[in-house]
């Protein structure tokens, strides 16, 4: 009806005052609560041992090493019990604990020292080292690893759970680790080459 509220201007002034008060008090609130908007080192997720971002080579892995334009230097090689790959011309190369890319660089560096100029090397894993499953499964033992294997497919390979098995959780000692950890017995728990999987006995 065309009338104006007489309280419009005071309300605006009150909102402005409230805004500036909040702005001025914000640093004190942050200092008291520690909420900076940037996670601290302790709160940053570090991942768990159920994931692997890059596969590290180990004893039993079978590799195809290709040195481009050098068929006599290329071929299939196995990482031996000492973690070594023995190649023609350059001899022993440490592979244990290296990624395929790191091994490529190590081979190329050794070839470039008095043998070749600017060697190009490719390393491919043909066959992963086995995994081991023990405890309450029908056929415990050593089994070939298949890419993308989870705990349920690993148990199936070993003949399934026994009637005494705890089918809710499993224990896994990852390759290179000294202690086993407990994981849920589901398809989200992955198995990696060199793992030792232990199926425990249920309590009752």
C-alpha positions as CSV (number, residue, x, y, z in Angstrom):
1,X,0.0,0.0,0.0
2,X,3.0,2.2,-0.4
3,X,4.0,2.7,3.3
4,X,7.6,2.3,4.6
5,X,8.7,0.6,7.8
6,X,10.4,3.1,10.0
7,X,12.7,0.2,11.4
8,X,14.4,-0.5,8.0
9,X,17.5,1.7,8.6
10,X,18.1,0.6,12.2
11,X,17.8,-3.1,11.2
12,X,20.5,-2.6,8.4
13,X,22.8,-0.8,10.9
14,X,22.3,-3.7,13.4
15,X,23.1,-6.3,10.7
16,X,26.3,-4.4,9.7
17,X,27.4,-4.1,13.3
18,X,26.8,-7.8,13.8
19,X,28.7,-8.7,10.7
20,X,31.8,-6.7,11.7
21,X,31.7,-8.1,15.2
22,X,31.7,-11.6,13.8
23,X,34.6,-10.8,11.5
24,X,36.7,-9.3,14.3
25,X,36.0,-12.2,16.6
26,X,36.7,-14.9,14.0
27,X,40.6,-15.1,14.6
28,X,40.0,-15.5,18.3
29,X,37.5,-18.3,17.7
30,X,39.9,-20.1,15.3
31,X,42.8,-19.8,17.8
32,X,40.7,-21.3,20.6
33,X,39.2,-24.2,18.6
34,X,42.1,-24.9,16.3
35,X,39.7,-24.9,13.3
36,X,41.8,-23.4,10.6
37,X,40.1,-25.0,7.6
38,X,43.3,-26.9,6.8
39,X,43.6,-30.4,8.3
40,X,46.5,-30.9,10.7
41,X,49.1,-33.6,10.0
42,X,47.4,-35.9,12.5
43,X,44.0,-35.6,10.8
44,X,45.2,-36.1,7.2
45,X,44.2,-39.7,6.1
46,X,47.3,-41.8,5.5
47,X,45.5,-44.7,3.9
48,X,45.6,-48.3,5.2
49,X,47.2,-51.6,4.3
50,X,44.2,-52.7,2.3
51,X,45.2,-50.6,-0.7
52,X,48.4,-50.4,-2.8
53,X,49.1,-47.4,-5.0
54,X,52.1,-49.0,-6.7
55,X,53.1,-52.6,-6.9
56,X,56.6,-53.4,-5.5
57,X,58.5,-56.3,-6.9
58,X,59.5,-59.3,-4.9
59,X,60.9,-62.8,-4.9
60,X,58.9,-65.1,-7.3
61,X,57.7,-62.3,-9.6
62,X,58.3,-63.2,-13.3
63,X,59.1,-60.2,-15.5
64,X,59.4,-59.4,-19.2
65,X,62.2,-56.9,-19.7
66,X,62.3,-55.3,-23.1
67,X,65.4,-53.3,-24.2
68,X,64.3,-51.6,-27.4
69,X,66.2,-52.6,-30.5
70,X,68.2,-55.0,-28.4
71,X,66.5,-58.5,-28.6
72,X,69.6,-60.2,-27.2
73,X,69.2,-58.2,-24.0
74,X,65.4,-58.6,-23.8
75,X,63.6,-61.6,-22.4
76,X,61.7,-63.1,-19.4
77,X,63.4,-63.1,-16.0
78,X,62.4,-64.1,-12.5
79,X,63.2,-62.3,-9.3
80,X,65.2,-64.9,-7.3
81,X,65.2,-65.7,-3.6
82,X,67.7,-62.8,-3.0
83,X,65.5,-60.3,-4.8
84,X,67.8,-60.2,-7.8
85,X,67.2,-60.3,-11.5
86,X,70.2,-61.6,-13.5
87,X,70.4,-60.1,-17.0
88,X,72.8,-60.6,-19.9
89,X,75.7,-58.2,-20.2
90,X,75.0,-56.2,-17.1
91,X,74.6,-59.1,-14.6
92,X,72.6,-58.8,-11.3
93,X,70.1,-56.0,-10.7
94,X,68.4,-55.5,-7.4
95,X,64.6,-55.8,-8.0
96,X,63.2,-56.4,-4.5
97,X,61.1,-53.5,-3.2
98,X,61.3,-51.6,-6.5
99,X,58.4,-50.7,-8.7
100,X,58.5,-51.7,-12.3
101,X,59.3,-48.2,-13.3
102,X,62.2,-47.9,-10.8
103,X,63.6,-51.2,-12.1
104,X,63.4,-49.8,-15.7
105,X,65.5,-46.8,-14.6
106,X,68.0,-49.0,-12.8
107,X,68.5,-51.2,-15.8
108,X,68.7,-48.2,-18.2
109,X,71.3,-46.6,-15.9
110,X,73.5,-49.7,-15.8
111,X,73.2,-50.1,-19.6
112,X,74.2,-46.5,-20.2
113,X,77.4,-47.0,-18.2
114,X,79.7,-48.1,-21.0
115,X,77.3,-50.3,-22.9
116,X,74.6,-48.3,-24.7
117,X,73.7,-44.7,-25.4
118,X,70.3,-43.6,-24.3
119,X,68.8,-47.1,-23.7
120,X,65.0,-47.4,-23.5
121,X,63.7,-50.2,-21.2
122,X,60.3,-51.5,-20.4
123,X,59.5,-53.9,-17.5
124,X,56.2,-55.8,-17.3
125,X,55.1,-58.2,-14.6
126,X,54.1,-61.5,-16.4
127,X,53.3,-63.5,-13.3
128,X,53.0,-62.2,-9.7
129,X,54.5,-64.1,-6.8
130,X,52.1,-66.4,-5.0
131,X,50.1,-65.7,-1.9
132,X,49.7,-68.1,1.1
133,X,46.5,-69.1,3.0
134,X,46.6,-71.1,6.2
135,X,44.3,-72.0,9.1
136,X,40.7,-72.9,8.8
137,X,40.3,-73.6,5.0
138,X,39.9,-76.9,3.3
139,X,43.2,-76.7,1.4
140,X,45.7,-74.4,3.0
141,X,48.9,-73.7,1.1
142,X,50.6,-71.6,-1.6
143,X,48.5,-70.4,-4.6
144,X,49.1,-68.3,-7.7
145,X,48.0,-64.7,-7.4
146,X,45.4,-63.3,-9.7
147,X,45.0,-59.6,-10.3
148,X,42.1,-58.1,-8.3
149,X,41.9,-60.9,-5.8
150,X,39.9,-60.4,-2.6
151,X,39.7,-62.4,0.5
152,X,36.5,-64.3,-0.5
153,X,38.0,-65.4,-3.9
154,X,41.2,-66.4,-2.0
155,X,39.2,-68.6,0.4
156,X,37.4,-70.1,-2.6
157,X,40.7,-71.0,-4.3
158,X,41.7,-72.8,-1.0
159,X,38.5,-74.9,-1.0
160,X,36.4,-72.7,1.2
161,X,36.0,-72.3,5.0
162,X,36.1,-75.3,7.3
163,X,33.1,-75.8,9.7
164,X,35.3,-74.4,12.5
165,X,36.3,-71.2,10.7
166,X,35.6,-67.7,11.8
167,X,34.0,-66.4,8.6
168,X,33.6,-62.9,9.9
169,X,37.2,-61.8,10.0
170,X,40.7,-62.8,8.8
171,X,44.3,-62.1,9.6
172,X,46.7,-60.9,6.9
173,X,50.4,-60.3,7.1
174,X,51.3,-58.1,4.1
175,X,54.4,-58.8,2.1
176,X,57.3,-57.0,3.8
177,X,55.5,-56.6,7.1
178,X,56.3,-58.3,10.3
179,X,52.9,-58.4,12.0
180,X,49.5,-59.6,10.8
181,X,46.4,-57.4,11.0
182,X,42.7,-58.2,11.3
183,X,40.4,-57.5,8.4
184,X,36.7,-58.2,7.7
185,X,36.1,-61.3,5.7
186,X,34.3,-59.5,2.8
187,X,34.9,-58.8,-0.9
188,X,36.3,-55.3,0.1
189,X,39.3,-56.9,1.7
190,X,42.0,-57.3,-0.9
191,X,44.7,-59.9,-1.2
192,X,48.1,-58.9,-2.7
193,X,51.1,-61.0,-4.0
194,X,53.2,-62.4,-1.2
195,X,50.5,-62.0,1.5
196,X,50.0,-64.6,4.2
197,X,46.3,-65.0,5.0
198,X,45.3,-66.8,8.2
199,X,41.7,-67.9,8.8
200,X,41.2,-68.3,12.5
201,X,38.8,-70.6,14.4
202,X,35.6,-69.3,15.8
203,X,35.2,-69.1,19.5
204,X,31.9,-71.0,19.7
